[in-house]
């Protein structure tokens, strides 16, 4: 991602509201809704920023989304990492 462009994949930190950005495959608003449901809004952001996931090639959620990984792929990596039940995937 060019450094002169703002990161469009990371949600703004304004009252837990996320910008409706679409990658062409999965809405990031749905991704963040699932993250918030699984972890709570505060921990979801922390997890995304700090947790390195093997399923993302050793990247964090934040890094994977910023480099353009599909949100569905990132969600599946999160699910595998924390054993999210199948009905929540």
C-alpha positions as CSV (number, residue, x, y, z in Angstrom):
1,X,0.0,0.0,0.0
2,X,1.5,3.4,-0.9
3,X,2.4,5.4,2.1
4,X,0.7,8.6,0.8
5,X,-2.7,7.0,1.1
6,X,-4.5,6.6,4.5
7,X,-5.2,3.0,5.6
8,X,-8.8,2.4,4.5
9,X,-9.0,-1.1,6.0
10,X,-8.6,-0.2,9.6
11,X,-11.8,1.0,11.2
12,X,-11.9,4.5,12.6
13,X,-11.9,4.6,16.4
14,X,-14.9,6.8,16.9
15,X,-17.4,5.3,19.2
16,X,-17.2,1.8,17.8
17,X,-18.5,2.8,14.4
18,X,-16.9,1.5,11.3
19,X,-16.8,2.9,7.8
20,X,-18.6,0.8,5.2
21,X,-15.7,-0.1,3.0
22,X,-16.1,-2.9,0.5
23,X,-13.1,-4.9,-0.8
24,X,-15.1,-6.3,-3.6
25,X,-15.6,-9.6,-1.8
26,X,-16.8,-9.1,1.9
27,X,-17.9,-6.0,3.6
28,X,-15.5,-5.0,6.3
29,X,-18.4,-3.8,8.4
30,X,-19.5,-7.4,8.7
31,X,-16.0,-8.5,9.5
32,X,-15.8,-6.0,12.4
33,X,-19.3,-6.9,13.6
34,X,-18.2,-10.5,13.9
35,X,-14.9,-9.5,15.6
36,X,-16.9,-7.3,18.1
37,X,-19.4,-10.1,18.8
38,X,-16.6,-12.6,19.4
39,X,-14.2,-10.4,21.5
40,X,-16.1,-7.2,22.5
41,X,-15.2,-4.0,20.8
42,X,-12.2,-3.1,22.9
43,X,-10.5,-6.4,22.8
44,X,-11.3,-6.9,19.1
45,X,-9.2,-3.9,18.2
46,X,-6.4,-5.1,20.5
47,X,-6.5,-8.6,19.1
48,X,-6.4,-7.2,15.5
49,X,-3.5,-5.0,16.3
50,X,-1.4,-7.3,18.4
51,X,-2.1,-11.0,17.7
52,X,0.1,-12.6,15.1
53,X,-1.8,-15.4,13.2
54,X,-0.1,-18.3,11.5
55,X,-3.0,-18.5,9.2
56,X,-2.1,-15.1,7.9
57,X,1.5,-15.9,7.3
58,X,2.6,-14.5,10.6
59,X,0.8,-11.2,10.1
60,X,-1.7,-9.5,12.4
61,X,-5.3,-8.9,11.4
62,X,-4.6,-5.2,10.9
63,X,-1.6,-5.9,8.7
64,X,-3.5,-8.5,6.6
65,X,-6.4,-6.2,6.0
66,X,-4.0,-3.3,5.2
67,X,-2.2,-5.3,2.6
68,X,-5.5,-6.2,0.9
69,X,-6.3,-9.7,2.2
70,X,-9.9,-10.7,1.8
71,X,-11.8,-10.1,5.0
72,X,-13.4,-13.6,4.8
73,X,-9.9,-15.1,4.7
74,X,-8.8,-13.0,7.6
75,X,-12.0,-14.0,9.6
76,X,-11.3,-17.7,8.9
77,X,-7.8,-17.3,10.2
78,X,-9.2,-15.7,13.4
79,X,-11.7,-18.5,13.7
80,X,-9.0,-21.1,13.4
81,X,-6.8,-19.3,16.0
82,X,-9.4,-19.0,18.7
83,X,-11.6,-22.0,17.9
84,X,-14.8,-20.0,17.0
85,X,-17.7,-22.5,16.9
86,X,-18.8,-23.5,13.4
87,X,-22.2,-21.7,13.7
88,X,-20.4,-18.4,14.3
89,X,-18.0,-18.7,11.3
